Structure formats: structure tokens, C-alpha cells
Amino acid sequence: MTVSIPERLIPAKENRQRSEQDRALKKIDLVIEATIEKLKVSGETGVNIKDIAAETGVSYGAIYHHFKDRDGLIRAAQFERLRNQPGLDLAALAKALDNPGDLVDFVGQIQAIADAIADPERAKVRLVRSSVMTSAVSHPELHEAFTALETSVVDELHGLVARAQELGIADPNMDPRAAAVYLEALSYGIVLMEFMENPPSREALSAVLFRGFAALLKNPS
């Protein structure tokens, strides 16, 4: 006897493929999240694929199949850490532009962003960025991903600077994309502090960062 099964209960081939892809992506996310935690606690020396496989329930072979090797897994996790941070600063700047108030109010919000960037905790992100940039030189797939990330960040900043110009907050005579690159350089360039014996205090750094941001305003104060 042939049993007739309603078609709506049988996923189309395309749907089955999407479902399989979704499951695979969830496994990848679990592995990357576990690796990020290892990096936070013990650095790269703490990353062991067997341990991560045991913690996540993702097979050792599956991890190797996707990431190729331990270094590939570390690069992917480091890149994910790096990818998340710019969004926070961009969101803070967008929020400031949504509710700029008068120039004094806006300047206060920019000072808060400078304070956040000067936070010593950001040092970890800046060091990760340096590590990813170094790895990208010899790994084409990472170079491509990093290029896409940096381009998207500058694109977002470009749009925000242009918006600030339209609102009469930023200097209308500067090129907004050049200003975007300048802001990105200010934020991450201070990684140099991690290689100094006597770095400036957070307060001093925040004050100088603020001056750098204020230089782009129409009437800096």
C-alpha cells in the first residue's frame, strides 16, 4: 500500500539545502563563540580544537573541514571579535546625529565617544586588529574579508560625516570620505600605546581624541 504524504510536509530540495546550511552555520557560530572565549581567557595558546569540539558538540573533523586547521579557526574567531566592535562606535555616532541638540550637546556626546575609545579594554580589540591585518597579508581569504570589513566601516562613517555636514555640524569644506578614513585611523592607530613603556593616561588620551574629532566640526569649541 502506498501512503500519500502531503507535499507541504516534504521540504523542497532548495528548502532542505537551506535547512542544512542553517544547521551548518549554527555549528560554525558555536565553534567561533567557544574559540573567542578561549582567546579572551588564555590567548591563542588556549585554543585546542579537541577541547572546542567537546564543548560544542561539533565533531573534530567538521571543525577541520570548515576551518582547515587551528590557525584558520583562530583567524576566523579573531576576525569575528574585530567585526563586532566598529558597529558600537558607529551606532553611538549615529545616535548623536539623531539627537544633536545644539552644538554644545553634540560636543558632549562626541566627548563620550572619545572616552569609550580611550577605555583600556579597547586595547584588546586594537591588538586583535593588528593581528588580523598581519595575518591578512599572507592569507587571501582573510585579506578579502578584512578589506570588505574596513570598506564597510569607512562607507558608514562617510555617510555619517556627510549627514553631519548636512546638519551644519561638520565642516562643509572637507571631503567626507577622507574625514571617515581620518576617524578610523584615530580610533585604531592608538594601538601603538600597547608597545610603550609609559603610555598616556586614559583621561589625557580621551582629551586628545576629542580634539581630533572636534577638528572636523564646523565651529569646534
Order of alpha helices (4+ residues) and beta strands (2+ residues): alpha-alpha-alpha-alpha-alpha-alpha-alpha-alpha-alpha
